[in-house]
């Protein structure tokens, strides 16, 4: 959609701000419904497999319908239909994301490969980010605006009968439903849960913050052509896809929070160096060059993968430690995490655009880097408090045992 929709919208008199809203409203719709879909899974209103298949059908239908928006010439009608279809697509995507996270948790939460499986799932997600714009742009060039949407709808629809035949029903569903289900409010009242959900939002935002900013900056300052700008955007997505399985594996070995903090440190460094921040330019001297762009964007992808993949295991570990262990808890947490990630993806471009209008690209990137660093510090504090609490608990047990 990215390579082709803006031109079509602008040709109908739709302003750039409205085009940005068409892109962002998908993420906001996903965020709005994800927690409630997770709650519906936990209470047994709908099963994981049913939610997954329904979400895929909704995504397929909305994608196919979007291919027809070029038939609308009136700017207001065009905008209204685009917004409606993006909302529907966001709801379908929320169903797919929430059920997928919940299935992975149900199948692998008690195994040593939980982090690895989360990483593999994220790798395939990022593969879609890489392939989607490339294939979509090429398909539109060959066969017109509707082609990428029809292709996406057809492939999505084909996955439904395949999953019906191959996916085992009982193994992917939750166990006995809790008599008193845990509420979303109860989870959000846990400070550590709120911190980790904000971390998820900013990890997603780190991948979209530059969407409205990077192209104009590279073309005006570094004189990059359009093809090179496209490659720059691809660097983060490729490295995100590469690092995610290893991030999960490392999290299983050294601790999920350690990997999350390391990811935020990398992203903070990357954004501060991306401009780079004006005070750093004289210090860099002859090292100041376009290579910083490539290195920084690579670090953004690496850091985002390291920050996001361990979040679901880390959330479930923390809730287990504080005594929240209700059956179906993973369903609610999956919905909250999916919604936070989607919200970050939608807020990122809006925040980037506002900051750039006020402060310019270099200071905006540095400010966002500082925010990422502060988030990493907050997650580090969460980890230290958990470590202190664990040592304190050990001390009490040790004393009760009569050794002291």
Secondary structure, DSSP 8 states (H G I E B T S, - for coil): -TTTHHHHHHHTT--HHHHHHHHHHHHHHHHHHHHHHHHHHHHTSS-HHHHHHHHHHHHHHHHHHHTTGGG--SHHHHHHHHHHHHHHHHHHHHHHHHHHHHHHHHHHTTSTTHHHHHHHHHHHHHHHHHHHHHHHHHHHHHH-THHHHHHHHHHHHHHHHHHHHHS-HHHHS--S--SS---HHHHHTSHHHHHHHHHHHHHHHHHHTTTTTHHHHHHHHS---HHHHHHHHHHHHHHHHHHHHHHHHHHHHH-HHHHHHHHHHHHHHHHHHHTT-HHHHHHHGGG-STHHHHHHHHHHHHHHHHHHHTHHHHHHHHHHHTT---TTHHHHHHHHHHHHHHHHHHHHHHHHHHHHHHH-HHHHHHHHHHHHHHHHHHHHHHHHHHHHHHHHHHHHHHHHTT--
